[in-house]
Every structure is written in structure tokens, then in C-alpha cells.
Amino acid sequence: MLKLGVGGGGHDWACSAGTGLEGEEAAFEVARLGNGETSGGGPGWECAGIPGSAPEVGLLEAAAAGLAGGGQGVEEGREPVGEGEERLARHPPAPAPRQLNRKPQGGSGEIRTPENDLQLGRLSWCPRAAPPASSMDDGGGQPERSAPHASEAPAVNGLLHNGFHPPPVQPPRLCSRGPAGGGDAAPPRLPLLPELQPQSPPPQHESPAKKCRLRRRMDSGRKNRPPFPWFGMDIGGTLVKLVYFEPKDITAEEEQEEVENLKSIRKYLTSNTAYGRTGIRDVHLELKNLTMCGRKGNLHFIRFPSCAMHRFIQMGSEKNFSSLHTTLCATGGGAFKFEEDFRMIAGLQLHKLDELDCLIQGLLYVDSVGFNGKPECYYFENPTNPELCQKKPYCLDNPYPMLLVNMGSGVSILAVYSKDNYKRVTGTSLGGGTFLGLCCLLTGCETFEEALEMAAKGDSTNVDKLVKDIYGGDYERFGLQGSAVASSFGNMMSKEKRDSISKEDLARATLVTITNNIGSIARMCALNENIDRVVFVGNFLRINMVSMKLLAYAMDFWSKGQLKALFLEHEGYFGAVGALLELFKVTADQ
């Protein structure tokens, strides 16, 4: 600590040098000495830390000159670093003391530090302990901190015992380290001036887009969010089901930094309802204002034939989908079949998932969020009475146990006891693929929609042989009605019958045959597993009211009202939704 003060008469200065400070701060103060408190007039000097010393005027002037003029450069000294090590330390120059426009008077006694005498710039007001009481009679008290040379040799009349003056007082260093090892504890730290406080690194003047990308990356890391776009795929044997989450809470910064191909993908998927000749977005199934992984948006449902898979992969390559660094989660048999094509053509690595796991997870999730405020699940009331049969909502809050019948190209039947506990009971190869394949052969249709349209206009009794065709009426002993089918396509053995039927009749008979077979197997599995709730899902039921009512009728009639057939609005998309949910889990695990 270096203190310079002006007394009331003559050139009275007080100098306190504390170069032995071991803290990180140093304060420099100029204090005005009080009037009439010295032992005599004229030049009176006291250098604290050197008992009884009075440095000559020339010495002080040299020190002051070193502060005022020589301080233009940077002082270079050595500071302790470790055990026995020192390194050069560069310190900013100490400011020169401000000349006070006042005539000095008298000698100096107690040092005072009025606020109006504080130096500007790097100097600040800081509380300090009052100096010990001292007088000229006792030679001045020893201050709390002393100069390093004070302990080496006593000074008499400003001279050391060897006849030389004490070394010039050095300005305090503004930065120092603690002792290299051992020694006394460091003195209390003094507060740093605002301009001496550690400053944060200057901004790098990065572009707003780069800053936003960094912020989004950090935000995604904190919340375990995958980067957009968010997709889930179910690549089946007949149809590819794709779900896409469209974020609706995009901020202005996010929109500004969004890369062009990401904007292009979002615009392409959400502004169209048809893609090429075969791709369709089921607008009526869109889930709105959905919150997924902390983001709010809409969930879109898209489908296209599996035979168009290569065109889809090629489109992904053309839109540079791989540059988005997103994970593409896919389930279904096609995830394995087309894995190499995704990698070689589009540069995409599929994350393959089990289709039955995804089916159950997706079903439970969609049912939990509902269908835009309406229940996802429903059933048909009075299914045996065509005039009174009507659709009714069903609450599936407690779904276990349930028999889950997944009707795709083929059929799988699962007994589900919890979301993680299920088993595949059985299945059948006669499914939606069978219906469409036979219809294409028998009627010349080319699409599922065309086949269903023809089936809605046909009469299957012209094609099938009924119980009444054999018994002439009901088979009363076993409760078989005469209208029940005894043999599917049984009438086609007759050339006369073949010549009289229409394509619509053939389409209807094909639909009834496949549906009755699935219903019969599902009923037997439910009885065997002792489950009274049967849930039918799969794209075979899409826009297929004929099959749904047939299944509801069969479950109710053959079980005498004990079994209830349940259906879901998003029939065939649950596997794709489950794949999307797995995307969030994969990101969290990574």
C-alpha cells in the first residue's frame, strides 16, 4: 500500500509502502494530512515500515517521477509461481498522484483520507484499518504490514547501516500471487475497482443464424430433443405408413436459421394432400395442437404403396435428407428389406424397430391423447340389427387385458396384459393383401380403394353357398341361420352361376371371405385366452365399413353378446407413431 498525503504546512507527506502485499489487489491513495499535528514545521517525512526514517526530498521526487513519468510503460517484475519458481509479471502503470491546489502547512501526525482527496481513475474509496497511534517521540509505530527491506537492516537518518539509502519505494503491483509455499497467511483482499474486475471474453460477432443454431443445439441437448424433422415409418408389405410432426411453435430466430432443405421438406409435406400418383396425406386423421417432446405442433399421417418405396428413397436423396443429421426410425419388414437401399442411395442409416412393440406403444399413446378432443376408440351398438346399428365412443382408459388383432397384409393376434407384457397368440396369412390380390385377379381393379368401392356395390350371396342352399333353411339344431355362409365361393362351381355374377359380386364375396376368417380366428383366441375385449386395427379396416360391421356382428353373435369388437380411428398408423416415439427415446439414450 502506497499512501501520499499533503500536510498543512511545508512539504508534509506521508508515504506508506507495502510491497509485500500478497493478495491480488493493491490500492493507491493520496491523503491530505491534518494541520498542526506534526512535531515541527518544514519538511517532515515519515515512511511507514521504516522506523524513524525520513527519506530525502530527492528520493521522494525520484519516486514521484517514477510514478508520474516512468509509469507510461509497463512495469516488469518477478512474481512467485510455485516452489522455487518465478516468472516475469507485467503490470499496468500506476497513475501519477493528482496535485492538490493547496499550500502545505505544518508537519504530519495522524494520516487522514478525505473523500475529496481521493485519486480518480484507478483509485477508489475502500475502507482500511486505522493506522496504529504514533508520534515523533517514539519514532512511529510499526505498521501492520512492512516493506520487505525493513527487516533486513535498520535505517538511521534515512540511511541503511552500510551507508546507502534504502532502495526506492516501488509502486504497488496491481496483480500478485500468494506465497509460493509456507509463510504467513495472505492479508485480507481489497476490493477491485470495476475496471479491474475480470471481464468476459469479447463477443465473436457471429452471425445470428450461427448463434441460433448453437442455442438450438444446446437447448436440444438439455431437453433430449432430436433435431428436426421428426418422422416415424412403418414399412409394411402393402403400404408404407409415415407420420410427420410439424412444429407450430417455431420462433423467428429458428425460422431465420432453418436450412433450406428443411423448409422445403416441411412445405412439401404440409401443403399437399397427394404426392405423385399414389401418395396420400389423410387430412381427416391429422392430430392438431399436439405436444411432443416439449414442442407443440400437428401430427400428419401419410401413406403410399410399398412398391413405390424406391421412388421415396430417391426423393430423399434429391432433397439431401441426409444433411439434416436426423435419425430415421422405421419398423415393419421393409425396414430390414430396404435398409441397404436407404444407406446406398439416400445416405441414410435406418434405426430399425420391432413392429409389434411399436404397434402397442403407438396405440396406447394415440388413445391417451385422443382424437382432437374426441375418443379414439369406438364400437358398434346393436351390430346384429342393421337398422339400429350405430357407432358409439368407447373409453379405453383401462385396456388390459385385450386381444389385439392387427390386420395388415397378413394378420397377427396378440394377447396384451400390459404395455410391456404381451405375446403373439397366432395369426393368419389371409389378410388385407389377400383381399386386394384376389380382387385384382377377379375384377381387374388396381387399388384398395377401387376394390372396396366395387365390393360396396356387390352381393356376395351370388358367389357363396349358404346354409339355406344346403338345408333349404336354418340348421336349427346348432343355431345356424340359413343366411350364414356354408362355403365361400361355393356357387362358382356352377358355370351358370359364373356367367351370371358381376365383378362387384366377386369383390364383395372376397371381402366377406377374408373378414369372416379373421373374425372366426379372433373369437377362438379370445375364448382360449379368457379375454372379452377384442381390438381390431390395421389398414385393412381403412374406409372399410363393411368389414368393421361384419366383425362386430360376428363377435356379438357367436359369443351371445359376451365379446365386444372395438375399433380405432387411426387404424393402420400405430406402428409409425410408435417408431416416432422411439425416436425420442433413442435421442435421450444417446
VOGU-3710 file (C-alpha; in Angstrom, 3 decimals, decimal comma):
1> mlklgvgggg> 0,000/0,000/0,000  1,454/3,357/-1,037  -0,022/6,478/0,560  0,968/10,045/-0,172  -0,521/12,890/1,851  -0,110/16,687/1,925  0,136/18,321/5,319  -0,960/21,720/6,404  2,420/23,476/6,299  5,600/22,996/4,333
11> hdwacsagtg> 6,063/19,832/2,322  4,490/17,326/4,644  3,951/13,960/3,000  3,274/10,577/4,452  4,381/7,533/2,497  3,388/4,034/3,341  4,860/1,304/1,149  3,546/-2,188/1,380  5,188/-4,020/-1,464  4,918/-7,226/0,447
21> legeeaafev> 1,202/-7,487/-0,303  0,401/-10,990/-1,284  -3,218/-10,501/-2,352  -4,414/-9,805/-5,870  -5,327/-6,171/-5,347  -3,477/-3,006/-4,493  -4,978/0,375/-3,811  -3,284/3,692/-4,237  -4,494/6,612/-2,201  -3,359/10,179/-1,743
31> arlgngetsg> -4,369/11,582/1,622  -4,201/15,086/2,902  -2,545/15,398/6,267  -4,178/17,428/9,017  -2,964/20,863/10,170  -0,796/21,370/13,202  -0,345/17,750/14,071  3,353/17,393/13,385  6,134/17,895/15,819  7,586/20,760/13,836
41> ggpgwecagi> 7,355/22,801/10,654  9,236/22,448/7,484  9,779/19,298/5,560  8,566/16,451/7,682  8,652/12,903/6,201  7,637/9,632/7,569  7,991/6,387/5,710  5,843/3,753/7,357  7,567/0,458/7,659  11,000/2,016/8,185
51> pgsapevgll> 11,112/3,184/11,810  12,477/6,636/12,282  13,396/7,021/8,623  12,971/10,272/6,715  13,860/9,892/3,039  15,395/12,876/1,435  13,393/15,106/-0,894  15,316/13,899/-3,865  14,414/10,343/-3,100  10,702/11,155/-2,944
61> eaaaaglagg> 10,865/13,256/-6,054  12,519/10,377/-7,834  9,784/8,053/-6,639  7,075/10,518/-7,661  8,716/10,992/-11,026  8,790/7,252/-11,461  5,096/7,153/-10,761  4,116/10,099/-12,928  6,510/9,878/-15,830  8,115/6,484/-15,753
71> gqgveegrep> 4,744/4,847/-15,341  3,975/5,359/-19,009  5,343/1,930/-19,734  4,589/-1,397/-18,151  6,471/-2,479/-15,084  8,184/-5,762/-15,307  8,918/-7,740/-12,186  9,037/-11,258/-10,935  6,263/-12,956/-9,112  6,246/-16,284/-7,310
81> vgegeerlar> 4,681/-19,147/-9,188  5,454/-22,336/-7,342  8,153/-23,921/-5,230  11,310/-22,053/-6,106  9,909/-20,725/-9,390  9,426/-17,181/-10,516  8,136/-15,680/-13,730  8,036/-12,240/-15,200  4,884/-10,343/-14,333  3,712/-7,397/-16,378
91> hppapaprql> 1,633/-4,847/-14,604  -0,114/-1,728/-15,767  1,495/1,570/-14,767  0,415/3,194/-11,524  -1,274/6,567/-12,027  0,535/9,742/-11,016  -0,849/11,461/-7,900  -3,073/14,450/-8,540  -1,504/17,747/-7,499  -3,657/19,415/-4,898
101> nrkpqggsge> -4,154/23,164/-5,276  -3,380/23,882/-1,631  -0,305/25,140/0,162  1,120/22,523/2,506  1,263/23,578/6,127  2,948/22,188/9,180  4,028/18,692/9,913  2,109/15,482/9,807  0,597/13,436/12,550  -2,313/11,088/12,029
111> irtpendlql> -2,966/10,297/8,358  -6,403/11,348/7,093  -8,096/10,299/3,820  -10,983/12,683/2,964  -13,166/11,617/0,046  -12,491/14,795/-1,878  -8,763/13,966/-1,963  -9,153/10,533/-3,496  -7,464/9,972/-6,824  -9,662/9,463/-9,885
121> grlswcpraa> -9,232/6,728/-12,481  -7,969/3,537/-10,911  -8,221/4,838/-7,370  -11,306/4,076/-5,325  -12,648/4,560/-1,879  -12,004/1,463/0,159  -12,272/1,004/3,917  -8,999/0,382/5,656  -7,942/-0,163/9,222  -6,837/2,908/11,125
131> ppassmddgg> -3,059/3,113/11,466  -1,610/2,491/14,920  -1,169/5,567/17,074  2,291/7,026/16,608  4,224/10,185/17,386  7,594/11,671/16,569  8,684/10,936/20,156  8,533/7,199/19,897  9,823/7,076/16,347  6,458/5,992/14,829
141> gqpersapha> 4,679/2,744/15,323  5,362/-0,261/13,199  2,513/-0,678/10,706  0,663/-3,889/10,280  2,452/-4,634/7,001  6,047/-3,611/6,452  8,258/-3,208/3,451  10,425/-6,195/2,595  13,701/-4,357/3,294  12,603/-3,158/6,713
151> seapavngll> 13,567/-6,425/8,324  16,902/-6,672/6,584  18,706/-3,675/8,163  17,679/-0,727/10,339  17,824/2,717/8,766  19,254/5,722/10,579  18,576/9,218/9,236  17,344/7,672/6,036  20,481/5,551/5,548  20,999/1,853/5,972
161> hngfhpppvq> 23,797/0,677/8,193  26,010/0,210/5,153  25,739/3,905/4,305  23,453/3,613/1,331  19,957/4,955/1,061  17,126/2,471/1,263  16,014/1,170/-2,107  13,494/3,428/-3,791  9,916/2,731/-2,916  8,379/0,756/-5,753
171> pprlcsrgpa> 4,778/1,376/-6,755  2,471/-1,377/-5,647  1,880/-4,184/-8,075  -1,730/-4,499/-9,072  -1,531/-8,226/-9,534  0,285/-10,698/-7,365  0,048/-14,241/-6,241  0,168/-15,730/-2,793  3,390/-17,079/-1,324  4,987/-19,893/-3,230
181> gggdaapprl> 4,942/-22,098/-0,217  4,613/-21,782/3,544  4,947/-18,406/5,222  2,310/-16,254/6,801  -1,253/-16,240/5,601  -2,151/-13,788/2,877  -3,528/-10,439/4,084  -7,199/-9,584/3,588  -8,133/-8,993/-0,044  -9,039/-5,452/-1,046
191> pllpelqpqs> -11,958/-4,878/-3,416  -11,115/-4,442/-7,056  -12,198/-1,383/-8,961  -14,891/-2,020/-11,597  -12,392/-1,542/-14,404  -10,078/-4,092/-12,772  -12,767/-6,748/-12,425  -12,342/-9,860/-14,622  -14,073/-9,268/-17,901  -15,882/-11,814/-20,039
201> pppqhespak> -14,345/-12,569/-23,435  -15,356/-10,117/-26,134  -18,176/-11,245/-28,440  -17,115/-13,033/-31,563  -19,636/-11,160/-33,745  -21,045/-14,395/-35,084  -23,965/-14,363/-37,468  -27,488/-14,567/-35,967  -28,087/-17,842/-37,765  -24,990/-19,418/-36,232
211> kcrlrrrmds> -25,914/-18,175/-32,766  -29,415/-19,574/-33,150  -28,091/-22,935/-34,322  -25,815/-23,082/-31,297  -28,685/-22,142/-28,990  -30,980/-24,753/-30,520  -28,279/-27,398/-30,276  -27,743/-26,607/-26,597  -31,482/-26,484/-25,995  -31,956/-29,812/-27,751
221> grknrppfpw> -29,188/-31,313/-25,668  -30,754/-30,118/-22,452  -34,191/-31,390/-23,316  -33,047/-34,535/-25,163  -34,773/-33,399/-28,322  -33,794/-34,834/-31,685  -33,160/-32,326/-34,485  -35,983/-31,708/-36,923  -37,565/-33,196/-38,987  -39,326/-35,801/-36,823
231> fgmdiggtlv> -40,510/-38,886/-38,723  -41,760/-42,353/-37,893  -42,146/-45,030/-40,577  -43,898/-48,366/-40,773  -42,873/-50,115/-43,981  -45,392/-52,899/-44,458  -45,851/-55,470/-47,163  -48,575/-53,498/-48,938  -48,457/-49,940/-47,594  -45,847/-47,595/-46,164
241> klvyfepkdi> -47,216/-45,519/-43,290  -45,416/-42,291/-42,455  -46,115/-39,882/-39,584  -44,572/-36,420/-39,593  -44,576/-33,923/-36,717  -44,923/-30,352/-37,927  -43,769/-27,859/-35,250  -46,078/-24,857/-34,882  -44,135/-23,014/-32,167  -41,129/-22,085/-34,324
251> taeeeqeeve> -39,599/-18,810/-33,170  -38,424/-16,055/-35,506  -34,807/-16,980/-34,774  -35,440/-20,648/-35,548  -37,168/-19,775/-38,790  -34,309/-17,484/-39,788  -31,648/-20,104/-39,269  -33,654/-23,042/-40,652  -31,815/-24,598/-43,556  -33,482/-24,517/-46,943
261> nlksirkylt> -33,939/-28,249/-47,431  -35,670/-28,497/-44,033  -38,055/-25,715/-45,039  -38,590/-27,461/-48,370  -39,478/-30,779/-46,725  -41,928/-29,189/-44,301  -43,610/-27,152/-47,009  -43,830/-30,131/-49,370  -45,405/-32,446/-46,802  -47,853/-29,988/-45,234
271> sntaygrtgi> -49,033/-28,043/-48,284  -50,015/-31,123/-50,312  -52,581/-33,834/-49,752  -51,310/-36,028/-52,585  -47,760/-36,914/-53,573  -47,353/-38,173/-57,077  -49,948/-40,696/-58,182  -50,075/-42,889/-55,099  -49,008/-40,898/-52,026  -51,853/-39,643/-49,825
281> rdvhlelknl> -51,992/-37,499/-46,698  -55,012/-38,441/-44,598  -56,043/-34,926/-43,642  -59,073/-36,129/-41,663  -56,734/-38,013/-39,283  -54,415/-35,080/-38,504  -53,832/-34,566/-34,770  -53,724/-30,842/-34,012  -52,121/-28,861/-31,189  -50,227/-31,900/-30,010
291> tmcgrkgnlh> -47,284/-31,549/-27,611  -44,451/-33,981/-28,244  -41,058/-33,820/-26,583  -41,774/-30,305/-25,335  -42,754/-28,901/-28,741  -46,248/-28,034/-29,912  -47,436/-28,871/-33,401  -49,539/-31,082/-35,672  -49,065/-34,761/-36,447  -49,624/-35,680/-40,103
301> firfpscamh> -50,438/-39,145/-41,444  -49,186/-40,118/-44,903  -49,332/-43,395/-46,804  -48,184/-44,769/-50,136  -47,797/-48,261/-51,651  -44,717/-50,234/-50,697  -43,988/-50,749/-54,386  -43,204/-47,004/-54,583  -40,534/-47,264/-51,887  -37,644/-46,775/-54,283
311> rfiqmgsekn> -39,130/-43,527/-55,555  -39,429/-42,331/-51,966  -35,782/-43,177/-51,290  -34,733/-41,377/-54,468  -36,688/-38,303/-53,402  -34,868/-38,348/-50,066  -31,583/-38,358/-51,931  -32,630/-35,465/-54,195  -33,759/-33,358/-51,227  -30,444/-34,075/-49,478
321> fsslhttlca> -32,228/-35,520/-46,484  -29,013/-36,949/-45,061  -27,596/-33,450/-44,492  -30,171/-32,851/-41,755  -28,403/-35,332/-39,448  -31,688/-36,721/-38,179  -32,362/-40,296/-37,133  -34,947/-42,119/-39,231  -36,744/-44,667/-37,077  -38,513/-47,365/-39,060
331> tgggafkfee> -40,426/-50,510/-38,258  -42,078/-53,268/-40,262  -40,472/-55,822/-42,529  -39,497/-53,145/-45,041  -37,142/-51,555/-42,514  -34,949/-54,606/-42,983  -35,674/-55,147/-46,655  -34,843/-51,577/-47,743  -32,111/-50,810/-45,219  -29,314/-51,168/-47,770
341> dfrmiaglql> -31,143/-49,002/-50,319  -31,568/-46,207/-47,775  -27,872/-46,342/-46,989  -26,524/-46,581/-50,544  -28,958/-44,286/-52,388  -30,007/-41,688/-49,837  -27,066/-41,899/-47,422  -29,460/-42,610/-44,535  -28,995/-45,080/-41,711  -32,282/-46,571/-40,512
351> hkldeldcli> -32,872/-47,242/-36,844  -34,844/-50,491/-37,082  -37,526/-51,315/-34,518  -39,758/-54,275/-33,754  -43,172/-53,771/-35,348  -45,249/-55,281/-32,549  -43,518/-53,167/-29,892  -44,197/-50,055/-31,956  -47,792/-51,126/-32,577  -48,653/-51,354/-28,887
361> qgllyvdsvg> -46,769/-48,199/-27,863  -48,325/-46,180/-30,667  -51,840/-47,417/-29,930  -51,614/-46,573/-26,237  -50,165/-43,132/-26,961  -52,760/-42,074/-29,538  -55,594/-43,332/-27,350  -54,193/-41,345/-24,398  -54,074/-38,031/-26,303  -57,435/-38,579/-28,003
371> fngkpecyyf> -58,582/-37,553/-31,443  -58,737/-33,746/-31,311  -60,969/-33,759/-28,257  -62,898/-36,896/-29,188  -62,280/-40,505/-28,072  -60,002/-42,564/-30,290  -61,791/-45,842/-29,598  -65,334/-46,788/-30,626  -67,662/-49,748/-31,110  -70,940/-50,551/-32,892
381> enptnpelcq> -74,097/-50,717/-30,861  -76,732/-53,279/-31,922  -74,459/-54,880/-34,571  -76,909/-57,680/-35,308  -79,639/-55,231/-36,275  -78,651/-53,303/-39,421  -81,345/-50,699/-38,859  -80,286/-49,888/-35,260  -76,545/-50,391/-35,631  -74,639/-47,193/-34,905
391> kkpycldnpy> -71,150/-46,046/-33,979  -70,510/-45,231/-30,298  -67,399/-43,926/-28,452  -65,630/-46,269/-26,047  -63,293/-45,407/-23,172  -60,108/-47,462/-23,306  -58,509/-45,997/-20,168  -58,068/-49,446/-18,642  -57,455/-51,636/-21,689  -55,862/-54,703/-20,100
401> pmllvnmgsg> -56,154/-57,475/-20,883  -57,087/-57,123/-24,524  -56,821/-59,193/-27,649  -55,182/-57,045/-30,308  -55,863/-58,128/-33,899  -53,524/-56,386/-36,343  -54,975/-56,697/-39,845  -52,404/-55,717/-42,435  -51,231/-57,690/-45,443  -51,473/-60,669/-43,121
411> vsilavyskd> -52,870/-60,886/-39,595  -51,182/-61,133/-36,200  -53,154/-61,684/-32,991  -51,645/-60,551/-29,687  -52,730/-61,044/-26,100  -51,745/-57,842/-24,301  -51,604/-57,793/-20,483  -49,672/-54,521/-20,065  -47,674/-52,172/-22,256  -44,565/-54,325/-21,736
421> nykrvtgtsl> -46,189/-57,722/-21,316  -47,729/-59,277/-24,399  -47,453/-62,378/-26,542  -48,321/-63,287/-30,096  -51,017/-65,923/-29,871  -51,392/-66,769/-33,548  -52,066/-65,256/-36,956  -53,262/-65,981/-40,464  -51,932/-65,405/-43,932  -55,366/-64,369/-45,170
431> gggtflglcc> -55,426/-60,629/-44,653  -55,681/-57,343/-46,480  -53,073/-58,381/-49,023  -55,120/-61,450/-49,828  -58,248/-59,399/-50,394  -56,545/-56,921/-52,717  -54,637/-59,598/-54,626  -57,728/-61,670/-55,294  -59,757/-58,621/-56,270  -57,076/-57,601/-58,785
441> lltgcetfee> -57,239/-61,093/-60,329  -61,007/-61,403/-60,298  -62,102/-57,885/-61,162  -59,134/-56,151/-62,784  -59,036/-53,391/-60,168  -55,682/-51,900/-59,226  -56,129/-50,164/-55,886  -57,545/-50,937/-52,463  -59,970/-48,043/-52,767  -61,246/-49,325/-56,110
451> alemaakgds> -61,706/-52,832/-54,727  -63,678/-51,544/-51,730  -65,835/-49,383/-53,957  -66,736/-52,390/-56,076  -67,380/-54,524/-53,002  -69,826/-51,975/-51,618  -71,992/-52,435/-54,715  -71,877/-56,251/-54,935  -73,832/-59,158/-53,460  -71,749/-61,969/-52,028
461> tnvdklvkdi> -74,691/-64,419/-51,820  -74,478/-64,827/-55,582  -70,969/-66,199/-55,163  -71,055/-68,015/-51,781  -73,037/-71,168/-50,964  -75,223/-70,515/-47,908  -76,680/-72,813/-45,236  -80,125/-72,445/-46,782  -78,677/-73,540/-50,145  -77,875/-76,848/-48,447
471> yggdyerfgl> -80,629/-77,250/-45,823  -83,300/-75,230/-47,505  -83,421/-73,076/-44,366  -81,822/-72,752/-40,917  -79,820/-75,529/-39,272  -81,827/-75,250/-36,097  -80,059/-77,891/-34,024  -76,851/-75,848/-33,882  -78,436/-72,449/-34,300  -77,110/-71,848/-37,773
481> qgsavassfg> -79,165/-69,339/-39,701  -79,935/-70,061/-43,330  -78,170/-66,807/-44,339  -74,838/-67,971/-42,867  -72,108/-68,835/-45,329  -71,586/-72,566/-45,588  -68,941/-72,406/-48,363  -67,179/-69,308/-49,605  -67,226/-69,125/-53,426  -69,196/-72,396/-53,346
491> nmmskekrds> -71,541/-71,309/-56,148  -68,645/-70,783/-58,538  -68,595/-74,484/-59,238  -71,598/-73,900/-61,462  -70,968/-72,489/-64,923  -74,413/-70,990/-64,874  -73,612/-69,119/-61,678  -70,265/-67,975/-63,018  -71,890/-66,495/-66,076  -74,443/-64,562/-64,031
501> iskedlarat> -72,255/-62,854/-61,458  -70,697/-59,395/-61,683  -67,268/-58,130/-60,731  -68,845/-56,285/-57,849  -70,278/-59,596/-56,567  -66,822/-61,165/-56,716  -65,259/-58,228/-54,846  -67,928/-58,424/-52,138  -67,539/-62,188/-51,744  -63,781/-61,811/-51,440
511> lvtitnnigs> -64,167/-59,186/-48,728  -66,669/-61,259/-46,751  -64,494/-64,368/-47,020  -61,373/-62,676/-45,621  -63,303/-60,856/-42,891  -65,188/-63,933/-41,673  -61,963/-65,908/-41,465  -60,246/-63,246/-39,329  -63,293/-62,915/-37,073  -63,516/-66,666/-36,531
521> iarmcalnen> -59,847/-66,971/-35,518  -60,046/-63,905/-33,238  -63,081/-65,314/-31,412  -61,357/-68,638/-30,753  -58,221/-66,852/-29,444  -60,306/-64,672/-27,117  -62,017/-67,745/-25,657  -58,719/-69,547/-25,255  -57,042/-66,573/-23,514  -60,184/-65,747/-21,474
531> idrvvfvgnf> -60,277/-62,167/-22,807  -63,587/-60,438/-23,507  -62,246/-57,304/-25,219  -61,046/-57,581/-28,830  -59,440/-54,594/-30,542  -59,155/-54,623/-34,338  -56,560/-52,388/-36,011  -54,712/-52,256/-39,319  -55,072/-50,674/-42,730  -57,374/-53,457/-43,917
541> lrinmvsmkl> -60,058/-51,555/-41,962  -59,321/-48,181/-43,558  -62,523/-46,822/-45,121  -63,824/-50,376/-44,804  -67,169/-50,076/-43,029  -68,364/-53,389/-44,473  -65,643/-55,388/-42,700  -65,985/-53,496/-39,404  -69,704/-54,197/-39,179  -69,185/-57,836/-40,165
551> layamdfwsk> -66,596/-58,249/-37,395  -68,828/-56,537/-34,852  -71,705/-58,812/-35,874  -69,583/-61,972/-35,677  -68,122/-61,156/-32,229  -71,517/-60,345/-30,775  -73,486/-63,166/-32,411  -71,147/-66,090/-31,784  -70,329/-65,025/-28,214  -74,013/-64,317/-27,437
561> gqlkalfleh> -73,090/-60,752/-26,509  -70,047/-61,637/-24,354  -67,394/-60,326/-26,762  -67,177/-56,713/-27,884  -65,340/-55,710/-31,054  -63,503/-52,386/-30,623  -62,028/-50,186/-33,347  -59,717/-47,167/-33,503  -59,828/-44,064/-35,703  -56,168/-44,202/-36,829
571> egyfgavgal> -56,453/-47,864/-37,850  -53,114/-48,561/-39,523  -50,799/-45,795/-38,290  -49,959/-47,008/-34,791  -46,737/-48,716/-35,835  -45,452/-45,482/-37,393  -46,445/-43,495/-34,286  -44,590/-45,997/-32,124  -41,498/-45,539/-34,306  -41,715/-41,767/-33,812
581> lelfkvtadq> -41,919/-42,229/-30,043  -38,818/-44,404/-30,205  -37,008/-41,520/-31,918  -37,281/-39,522/-28,693  -36,040/-42,469/-26,628  -33,075/-43,043/-28,930  -32,093/-39,370/-28,650  -32,390/-39,452/-24,860  -30,215/-42,592/-24,688  -27,580/-41,030/-26,904
//
